[in-house]
Amino acid sequence: MPNLFSLAGRHALVTGASRGLGQAMAVGLAEAGADITITARTLNALGTTAEKIRATGRSVECIALDQSQTDLIVPALNGKGPFDILVNNAGIEQISPSEDVTPALWNRIIDTNLRGSFFTTQAVAKTMLTRGSGAIINLCSLTSYVGVPTAVPYGSSKSGLLGMTRALAAEWAPRGLRVNAIAPGYFRTEMTEAFYEDPQWTKAMLDKIPQRRFGNNDDVVGTVVFLASDASAYVTGQCIGVDGGYLASI
């Protein structure tokens, strides 16, 4: 049974791995045996994650990449693979009343979360398709399923990412690739901190989560290892909620 979850001999690319869920998933994949390549907008931001990966005994390579600049994706990844696993985690969020959303804000969020994830996937998948195997994991969100006020650009990007997951899974399954997604629930990270600064919002959300707690970064590790490993060999086109029961209860 443990061999089903082993990632020994595999190489994973995790985007947006400088902190939070990205860091936890990168380290978790390394603990399962994979060598890791990680990205963030600056190399300096990746220092802590790289140290944690090296402590597992696996190799790590760091790449500076702002995936909203799609013309930089292929050059940044050139010569870095081949990759057996891709985790599309890089993303940004900025809350704003919808009447105040500007084209610049809309484009920045969509370009990073959706457009950038697609073209990163395209760049990595070309080699995967040639080899006839690969696991791609996209980081969706509860906003892929439910509407969240003041988060319309973000929710739109994550809804699009869920659609992308399903379409690519259907297209690439005959060629040996699996494409799945994870929808984290309410995790208190630096990116989402603005929500948690409101104590009334915090209490209201805890009341809606059956487990009555917010997620810890490590709560997502088991799911990403499962989707990256042979344990999920017959799973594709799925989005697994890691949300303490939130989606099941609404």
N, C-alpha and C positions, 0 to 999 in steps of 0.2 A: 504493500500500500504506500509506504513513504516514497517509493520510486515514481509513483504517479505525479507527485508534487515536486519532484526534483527538477531543478533548472541547470544542473551541472552541464557544462559544455556549451551553454547558450549565452548569447550576447543581447542585452536589453538596452534600448534607448529610452530614457525618461526625460521628457521636456518639463521645464518649469520646476526643477528639482532643488532649488536653493533652500526651501523651507517647507513647513507645513506638510500637507498630504504628499506632495511630490517627493520631498525628502524621505518621508516614512516609506513610501512605496519603493523608491530606489534602494534603500537599505534593506527592506524586506526581500526584494528580488535577489539581492546579493547574498543574504542569509540563506536563501533557497538554492544558491549555487551559481547564479549567473554573474558574468562579468558585465559591468555597467558603463554606459556613456550617459552623461547628464548635461543638460543645457540650462542656461539662464541668460538674462540679458547682459550680464557682466561675469567675467571669470571669478572676480573676487567674491561674488555672492555664493559661489559653489564650494568654498573652502571647507566649511563644516560638514556638508554632505559627503564630500570626497574623503574626509578623515574617517567618518563613520563607516563608509564602504570599505576602505582599506583595513579597518579593524576586523572585518569579517573574513579577511584573507583573499578577497576577490580584487581584481584589477578595476581601475576606474579611469576614465578619460573625461575631461571637461571641455565644453564648447560654449563660446559666447554666441548667442543667437537670439535675436528679437524676431520671432516668427511672424509678427505683423508685417514685416518687410519680406514679402514672399520671394523676391528676387535673390535674397541672401540665403535661402534655405538649402538649395542644392550645393552652392559653393561651400557652405559651412559643413555639410555632411559628406562632402566628397572625400573618399578614401578612409572614412571612419567605420564602415561596416565590415562585412554584412551583418545585419541585425536579424535576430530570430524573433524579437519581441519589441513592440513599440507601445509606449504608454504616452498618450497625448494628454498631458496634464497642464501645460502652460495656459494660463488664462488670466484675465483681469476682470474686475468688477468695479463699478462706480454707481452708487445709487443717486437718483435724481428724479424729481417730479417729471412726469412725461412731457408736460408742456414746456419744460426747460431743456429738454434734450436737444443738443445741437448736432448737426451733421458730423462735426469732428469727433464728438463723443461716441456717436453711433458707429462711425467707421472704425474708431480705435478698438472698441470692444469686439465688433464683428470680425475685423481683420485679424485680431489676435486669436479669439476663441474658436472661430469657425473657419474662416478662410485659411488662416495659418495652419490649423490642424489638418485641413484637407491636403494642402500642398506638402506638409511634412509627411503625411501618410503616403501621398503619391510618390514622393522621392524615395522613401524607404521600401515601399511595396514593390517597386520595379524589380529589385533584386530578390525579394521574397517570391514573387511570381515566377521568376526564372528558376528558382530552387524548388518551387512547389510546396512551400510550407511557410508558416509564420502566424504569429498571434498579435493582433492589434487591439489595443484597449483604449477607449476614449473616456474621458472624464466628463460625464454629463452632470445633471443636477436635478434636485427636486423641481427646479423651474423648467425642466424639460417636460413636466407633467402638469404643474399647477401655476397659476398666475400669482406673481408676487408684486405688489404695488411698489413703485419707484425703482423697479429693476427690469424694465421692459427691454432695453438693449441686451442685457445679460441673458434674460430668459429667452429672448429670440435667438441668441447665439447658441444656447444650450438645447433648445428645441430643434434647431437645425442640425446640431451635432448628433442628436438621437436619430433623426431622419437619415443622416449620412451613414451612421453605423449600420442601420438596417439595409440601406441600399447597397453599400459595399459588401456586406455579408452575403447578400443574395448574388451579387455579381462575381465575387471571388471564391465562394465556397467550392465550385467545381475545379478550381485551380489550386486548392490546398490551403488557402488562407482562411483564418477565422477572425471575425471582427465583432467585438463585444464592447460593452460599456458598463461603467459603474456610475450610479447616481448617489453621491454622498448626501446625507441629510444635513442636519444643522451641526456643523463642526465650527468651533471657535478658532479661527485662524487670523493672521494679520490681515488677509484680504477681506474678511467678513466682519472685522472688529466693529465697524460703524454700527451694525445692527445691534450688537450686544451692549453697546453703551447706553441703551435705553432699557432701564429695569422693567418697565411695564411690558415692553415687547418680549424681553427675556422670559418673564413669568408666563406670558400668554403662550409662547412657543413650547415651553416645558410642559405645560398642561396638555398640549396637543400630541406630545411624543409618548407612546405607550410605555417605553422604558424609563421615562421621566429623567432623562439626562441627555446632554449634548454629546456628540461623538468625540472620541479621542483620535489623534492622528493614526495610532496603531490599529484602530478598528477597521481600517480599510485594507490592511496588509494581507490578511488571509484571502480576501476576495481577489486581489490583483494577482497573487501567486496562483490561485486556482485557475483564473482565466488565462494565465500565461503558460500553464503547464499541461501535461497530457491528461490530467484529471478532468479537463474540460474539452476533451478531443471531439465530442459530438455536440458541443455548444457553440452556436454562432448566431449573430443577429439579436442577442439578448442584452438587456440593460438591468443590472442587479442593483436594487436599492439597498444602500447601507445606511439606514435611517432610523433605527430603533423602533420600527413599526409605523412610522408616520404615514406613509402612503397607504398602507393596509387599513388604516383607521379612519380615513376621510371619505 
